[in-house]
Amino acid sequence: MGYEYDWSVVLEPSLWLDAIYITLVYGLGTTFVGLVLGLVLGLILISSFAPGRWLVQLFIGVFRCTPALIQIVWFYYAFPIVLGVNLPAWLAAGCGLTFYMAAFSAEIFRGGVQSIDARQWSACRSLCMSYWQTMRYVILPQTFRRMTPAIVNQAIIQFKNTSLLSVVAVHDLMYTANTLTAQTYRPLEVLTFAAVIYMLMIWPLASLTNRYERRTNERLL
């Protein structure tokens, strides 16, 4: 006998609305805070303050080279053991995702600044512009335009990483899907439905990136 689909197990809006809301809050919130923190770290990374650069490089090395899942679990389970501070699940999950985003954002920002032609720095110095004036009026506007596609792609990854929140019992989309699967024994229908919701949330970001890249390429032609 073939598999008989039963989509009625997922067609209950009340099961998903809270989960979608929590997923969006974590996706948008950790992306925004991670970007701000990444910008600060990126500025330190390209500065002449050597101790600051070393600390930022260590931070990036830890959070960029370890899985986000391990980071979330570490904040939730290891933090109380190491420092004696118990973090609630929502905060541990938020810290893990935020620092993960910040590490990648700092490297994207550094790459964007270093992609600017060095002659522009020289031109600004010849005009007696200070370092911060050069950054504000010349370098950063170009950097933000160049790094936008990479940042949006990282934001897409960040939204998909919210599926890891379920390991510390944050009631996100994946937690709801796992709970419903255990109750109904219908993993195919439940996980397919969850995948469709993720696609509907993330697709607009991907479309915006593609449109931005096309418009940028048209201006360069």
C-alpha positions as CSV (number, residue, x, y, z in Angstrom):
1,M,0.0,0.0,0.0
2,G,1.2,3.5,-0.8
3,Y,1.6,6.2,1.8
4,E,-1.7,8.1,2.5
5,Y,-1.1,11.8,3.2
6,D,-3.1,13.5,5.9
7,W,-2.6,17.2,5.7
8,S,-5.3,17.9,8.2
9,V,-2.8,17.5,11.0
10,V,-1.1,20.7,10.0
11,L,-4.1,22.8,9.0
12,E,-4.6,24.4,12.4
13,P,-3.5,28.1,12.4
14,S,-3.4,28.3,16.2
15,L,-0.6,25.7,16.2
16,W,1.7,27.8,14.0
17,L,1.1,31.5,14.6
18,D,2.9,31.8,17.9
19,A,5.8,29.7,16.5
20,I,6.1,31.9,13.4
21,Y,6.0,35.1,15.6
22,I,8.8,33.7,17.8
23,T,10.9,32.7,14.8
24,L,10.5,36.1,13.2
25,V,11.4,37.9,16.4
26,Y,14.6,35.8,16.8
27,G,15.5,36.0,13.1
28,L,15.1,39.8,12.9
29,G,16.3,40.6,16.4
30,T,19.5,38.6,16.4
31,T,20.3,39.7,12.8
32,F,19.9,43.4,13.7
33,V,21.8,43.2,17.0
34,G,24.5,41.0,15.4
35,L,24.9,43.5,12.6
36,V,25.4,46.4,15.0
37,L,27.9,44.4,17.1
38,G,29.6,43.2,14.0
39,L,30.0,46.8,12.8
40,V,31.7,47.7,16.1
41,L,33.9,44.7,16.0
42,G,34.8,45.4,12.3
43,L,35.8,49.0,13.2
44,I,38.1,47.6,15.9
45,L,39.4,45.0,13.5
46,I,40.6,47.6,11.0
47,S,41.9,50.0,13.7
48,S,45.5,50.4,14.8
49,F,44.7,49.3,18.4
50,A,46.6,45.9,18.4
51,P,45.1,44.4,21.7
52,G,41.6,45.2,20.4
53,R,42.3,43.5,17.1
54,W,43.7,40.4,18.8
55,L,40.6,40.1,21.0
56,V,38.2,40.6,18.1
57,Q,40.1,38.0,16.0
58,L,39.8,35.6,18.9
59,F,36.1,36.3,19.1
60,I,35.6,35.8,15.4
61,G,37.7,32.6,15.4
62,V,35.6,31.1,18.2
63,F,32.2,32.0,16.8
64,R,32.9,31.6,13.1
65,C,34.6,28.3,13.4
66,T,32.2,26.5,15.7
67,P,28.6,25.4,14.8
68,A,25.8,27.6,15.9
69,L,24.1,24.6,17.6
70,I,27.1,24.1,19.9
71,Q,27.2,27.8,20.8
72,I,23.5,27.8,21.8
73,V,23.9,24.6,23.8
74,W,27.1,26.0,25.4
75,F,25.4,29.2,26.5
76,Y,22.4,27.3,28.0
77,Y,24.2,24.3,29.6
78,A,27.9,25.2,30.1
79,F,27.5,28.9,31.1
80,P,26.0,28.0,34.5
81,I,28.8,25.4,35.2
82,V,31.7,27.7,34.1
83,L,30.4,31.0,35.6
84,G,27.7,29.9,37.9
85,V,25.1,32.1,36.0
86,N,21.9,30.5,34.8
87,L,20.7,31.9,31.5
88,P,17.0,31.4,30.6
89,A,16.5,29.5,27.3
90,W,15.4,32.6,25.4
91,L,18.5,34.5,26.4
92,A,20.9,31.7,25.8
93,A,19.5,31.1,22.3
94,G,19.6,34.8,21.6
95,C,23.2,35.2,22.7
96,G,24.3,32.2,20.6
97,L,22.7,33.4,17.4
98,T,23.6,37.1,17.9
99,F,27.3,36.3,18.5
100,Y,27.3,34.0,15.5
101,M,25.9,36.7,13.3
102,A,28.3,39.3,14.7
103,A,31.4,37.2,13.9
104,F,30.4,36.9,10.3
105,S,29.3,40.5,10.0
106,A,32.6,41.8,11.3
107,E,34.5,39.9,8.6
108,I,32.1,41.0,5.9
109,F,32.5,44.6,7.1
110,R,36.3,44.3,7.2
111,G,36.3,42.9,3.7
112,G,34.1,45.7,2.5
113,V,36.3,48.4,3.9
114,Q,39.5,46.8,2.5
115,S,37.9,46.5,-1.0
116,I,37.9,50.4,-1.3
117,D,40.7,51.7,-3.4
118,A,43.6,52.9,-1.2
119,R,43.9,56.0,-3.4
120,Q,40.6,57.2,-1.9
121,W,42.2,57.3,1.5
122,S,45.2,59.2,0.1
123,A,42.8,61.7,-1.6
124,C,40.9,62.3,1.7
125,R,44.2,62.9,3.6
126,S,45.3,65.4,0.9
127,L,42.0,67.2,1.7
128,C,42.9,67.3,5.4
129,M,40.0,65.0,6.3
130,S,40.3,63.2,9.6
131,Y,40.1,59.4,9.8
132,W,36.5,59.5,11.0
133,Q,35.4,62.0,8.4
134,T,36.9,59.8,5.7
135,M,35.1,56.8,7.1
136,R,31.8,58.6,7.5
137,Y,31.6,60.5,4.2
138,V,33.7,58.4,1.8
139,I,34.4,54.9,2.9
140,L,31.4,53.7,4.8
141,P,28.8,54.7,2.2
142,Q,30.6,52.6,-0.5
143,T,31.3,49.8,2.0
144,F,27.6,49.4,2.9
145,R,26.6,49.2,-0.8
146,R,29.2,46.6,-1.5
147,M,28.5,44.5,1.6
148,T,24.7,44.5,1.2
149,P,24.4,41.2,-0.8
150,A,26.7,39.4,1.6
151,I,24.9,40.7,4.7
152,V,21.5,39.7,3.2
153,N,22.8,36.2,2.5
154,Q,24.1,36.0,6.0
155,A,20.7,37.1,7.3
156,I,19.1,34.3,5.3
157,I,21.4,31.8,7.0
158,Q,20.5,33.4,10.3
159,F,16.8,32.8,9.7
160,K,17.5,29.2,8.9
161,N,19.6,28.9,12.1
162,T,16.6,29.8,14.2
163,S,15.5,26.1,13.6
164,L,18.2,25.3,16.2
165,L,16.4,27.1,19.0
166,S,14.3,24.0,19.6
167,V,17.2,22.2,21.3
168,V,16.8,24.5,24.3
169,A,13.0,24.3,24.2
170,V,12.4,27.8,22.7
171,H,8.9,27.4,21.1
172,D,9.9,28.4,17.6
173,L,8.7,26.9,14.3
174,M,10.9,23.8,14.5
175,Y,10.0,23.1,18.1
176,T,6.3,23.2,17.1
177,A,7.0,20.9,14.2
178,N,8.8,18.4,16.3
179,T,6.1,18.4,19.0
180,L,3.4,18.0,16.3
181,T,5.4,15.1,14.7
182,A,5.6,13.3,18.1
183,Q,1.8,13.7,18.6
184,T,0.6,12.7,15.1
185,Y,3.4,10.4,13.8
186,R,3.2,12.4,10.5
187,P,6.7,13.8,10.0
188,L,6.4,14.0,6.2
189,E,3.4,16.3,6.3
190,V,4.5,18.4,9.3
191,L,8.1,19.0,8.2
192,T,7.0,19.7,4.6
193,F,4.6,22.3,5.9
194,A,7.3,23.8,8.2
195,A,9.7,24.0,5.2
196,V,7.0,25.9,3.2
197,I,6.7,28.4,6.0
198,Y,10.4,28.9,6.2
199,M,10.5,29.4,2.4
200,L,7.7,32.0,2.6
201,M,9.6,33.9,5.3
202,I,13.0,33.8,3.6
203,W,12.1,34.1,-0.1
204,P,11.5,37.9,0.0
205,L,15.0,38.4,1.4
206,A,16.5,36.3,-1.4
207,S,14.4,38.1,-4.0
208,L,15.6,41.5,-2.7
209,T,19.2,40.4,-2.9
210,N,18.8,39.3,-6.5
211,R,17.0,42.6,-7.5
212,Y,19.7,44.6,-5.8
213,E,22.5,42.8,-7.6
214,R,20.8,43.2,-10.9
215,R,20.3,47.0,-10.4
216,T,23.9,47.3,-9.2
217,N,25.2,45.5,-12.3
218,E,23.1,47.6,-14.6
219,R,24.6,50.8,-13.1
220,L,28.1,49.5,-13.7
221,L,27.4,48.7,-17.4
